[in-house]
Amino acid sequence: MIKMVIFGRHALAAGCILTLLMATGCRSRSPEVFDGETLRGWHVRGDPNSSGWVIGVAAVRPESPRILTVYEGAGQLINVALYNNHSRDIYTARYFGDCRVELEFMIPQGANSGVLLMGRYEVQIADSNGVEPPDRYHTMGAITGVAAPRANAALAPARWQSLIVEFRAPRFDASGNKVEHARFLRVELNGRLLHEDVVVTRPTGPQGDPLNRTEEPTGPLMLQGTQGSVAFRRIVVRPLPQR
């Protein structure tokens, strides 16, 4: 923390220093985890040569409703994989504990993806518009395998959708033993409340995955890329006060 005491004629100089610090040193604490132009700050899970993630502008053309067409440009993080295992998951270099995630995404027809808090606890992204009743595996906004959303708030493919997640990380004692489970404090999809205070007793992925065999006090934000095409934009992660 930088503390400044400003007196009289030194106020202008100190103000300039403060402005410089805000423009440089504080930049690393920006809530934006995607700069809109590069993959800086992101890692590929697995072989980078198998990654289908690119920067550009995505669209779904009427004649190819199951494909994301990518145009030259910036502002969107796009997975162009057409089929399962044609790409890889990506995750932030920064780690988070309790946090609020805000992002927008778009999928083509039939697509499947997910947003994983701490790389382990997934909120489902899937083409489920109009499918009833909601379930805990395939409905957009489900906490995968744990809780079905209160309603199916999924929009039709090719439309941009918004997701807000407030998450509480698991707690550990001084010896590293877990003393409290992780919680999804709040999940909103397209302005509709889907979950409130949902306990997650373990990672939501398959136990055969090494990542899901352990839990940690912090972890990255991960975007699923192994299940099909998806585009993301305006990805923001803000730490929440511990409580």
N, C-alpha and C positions, 0 to 999 in steps of 0.2 A: 504494500500500500504506500502511496506517495502522499505525504502531508505537506501542505504549503501554508505559510503564514505571510500575508501580503500587507505591507505597510506603505502608505503614502506614495512617493514617486516611483517606488519599485513595483507598483501594481501592474503597470503596462508591460514591463519586461517579464514579470512572473506570469502574466496572462499569456504572453507569447510562448513561453516555455510550456505552459500547460496545454496550449493548442497543439504544439508540436508533439508532445507526449501522447495526446489523444489520437493524433493522426498516424503515429508509428507504433509505439509500444503497446497501446491498448488494442491495436488491430487484431492481435492474436486471440483476444477474448470475444471477438464478434460471434453473435449467435448463428450467423450464416456458416454452414458447413460445406456448402457448394458455391463456388465463386461464379458459376454460370459460364465459364470459359474454358476451364481445364479440369483434369482429374486430380489436381493437387489436393492433398489432404485425404485421399482415398486409397485403399489397398484392395487388391483382388485376392479373394480367398481361393487359393489353389494356383494353377498354372496361368500366369498372365496372358500367355499366348492363346488361351482358350476363352478369353474374355470377349464379350460382345458389346461392352459399354463404350459409347461414343458421346461426343458433344454435338448438338445440332438443334434442329427444329423438327418435331415429329408431327405426323398427320396420318389419318386413316383415310385412304381413298375408297370411294364407294365400290369400285370394282375389285378391291382387295381388302375386305373388311377384317380379315384375320392377321393383317400385316401392318406394322408401323413403318411407314415410309419416312426416311430421314432426309431433310433438306439442309443445305449449308446454312450455318448460322450459329447462334449461341443461346444460352439461357436454360437449356434443358439437358438433363442427364438421361440418356436413352440406352436401354438394353435392346439390341436388335435381334436377339436369338429368336428363332421361329419355333423351336421344339425343346422339349426337356433335355437338359444337360448339354445344350449348345452354347452355353455361356457359364459364367461363374457369379457367385455372390460378391458384392463389394461392401466395404465397411470403412468407417471413418478412422483416421489416425488418432483423433481425439477420443478419449474415454469419458464416460459420464456415469453418474450415479442417479440420484433423483433428478428428473428433468421433464421438461415440456417440449414435445416435438410438434412442429407445424410444417406441413408440406402439401404440395399438390401433385396429382399424378393423373396419367391417362393410359388406358389399355385398349387394345383392339379386341375384337370379338373372340371369345373363348380363352382369353389370356388368364394367367395365374402368376401372382407374385406375392410379396409380403414385406412388411416393415418390422424389423426385429430389434427390439430394445435390448441393449447390452449384447447384441448378437445372439440372443437366446430365447427371447419371449416375443412371439410373433402376433402381429395384427394382420389378418388375412386381406389380401387384395385379389379379387377374382371377378370374373364376369358372371354376376348373379342377379342382374337387373330383372325384376319381375318374378323371381323364383321364390315360392313360398312352400312351407314355412322356413324361416331362417334356421340354419344349423351351425354347429360349432366348428365345422371343418371347411365348408365350401362357400359360405356366405361372406360377402364383402363386409369387413369390419368385425368378424368373429375373432376372438382370442383363440387361436388355433388349438383345437382339441380340448379347450377348457370351458369356454362360454360362448353360446350363440348370442348375437346381438339382439337387442330388444325389438328391433324392426329391421327390415331390409331397406337400407337407405341408399343402395347402389344406384347410380345413374347408368344410362345406356353407354355401351362402349363408344369410344371416340370423343367423349366429353371429358373436360378437365374436372377432377373431383378433389375435394379438400379433406384432409385428415388432421385431427388434433388429438394428441395422446399426452396425458399426464401420468407419470410413472414413478413409483417408489421402489428403489432397489432393495434387494434382500439385505438383512443386517447380520453382522458377524461379531462374535466376542473376541477378546484379545488373543485367544488361542486359535482363531480362525474357524470356529464352529458356527454354523448358521443358527441364529436365534430368532429370526423373523423371516417369513417368506416375502417374496416380491409381490407387489400389488399394482394393478392398473387402477389408478385413482379415478381416471375419467377418460373415456374415448368418445370422440365426436366424429361423425362422418357426414359431410355435406350439411353441416349445421344441426344435425340431429344427435341427441345423446343416445349412445348405444350401450355403454357400460359405466358403472360407478362402483368403485371400491371392490374390485374382483381380485381375490387372492390366487396367486399362481405358485403352486407348491414345488415345481421343478421346471426346468427348461421345456419348452413346448415341442421341440423337434425330436426326431427318432433317437433312441438311446444308443444306437449304433454309431452315431456321429460323435466324435471325441469332444466337440464343443459342448454337447449337451450332457456330458457326464459330470461336469463341475459347475459350480456357481461362484461368482466373484462379487465384490462390493462395487466395482465399476466395470464398464465395458463399452464397446463402440455401438454406434447406430449402424445396422446392417440392412442392405436392400437386397432382396432375393432376386437372383438373376438366372437360376437354374431351371425355372419352370416355364419361361416364355417371355414375350415382349412386354415392355412397360417403359413409360417415360415419367420422369420426376422433374419438378422445378420448385424454387422457393423453399429450400430445405433449411429449416431453422431449428436449433436445439438450444434451449435455455435451461440452465440449472435451476432447480427448485430449492428453496430453503429446506433443510432437513427438519423433520418433525417426528 
